[in-house]
C-alpha cells in the first residue's frame, strides 16, 4: 500500500483532524500527540519541564541518555511526504 493511498483513506475518514508533519509533537491544549519512537522522550521532557521545571526535565532525560528535549517546532525527518491529500 503506497503512502499516498493510505493518506487519502486517512484524510477521508478523519476530516476534522489536521495532519502535522513539520513538528515533532503537537500540544493543542486539550491533548498532546507525537509519532512515537525517540520523539516520545522529547515529549516526556517537555511535559516534565512544563510541570516540574528544566532541571527535572534534564535529569529525567539524562537517565534516558539525552541532553535536552528537542522543541516541538523542530521538523520531523519525513516532512513533505504527501499529506496534502495528493
C-alpha positions, 0 to 999 in steps of 0.5 A: 500500500503506497503512502499516498493511498493510505493518506487519502483513506486517512484524510477521508475518514478523519476530516476534522483532524489536521495532519502535522508533519513539520513538528515533532509533537503537537500540544493543542491544549486539550491533548498532546500527540507525537509519532512515537519512537525517540520523539516520545522522550522529547515529549516526556521532557517537555511535559516534565519541564512544563510541570516540574521545571528544566532541571527535572526535565534534564535529569529525567532525560539524562537517565534516558541518555539525552541532553535536552528535549528537542522543541516541538517546532523542530521538523520531523525527518519525513516532512513533505511526504504527501499529506496534502491529500495528493 
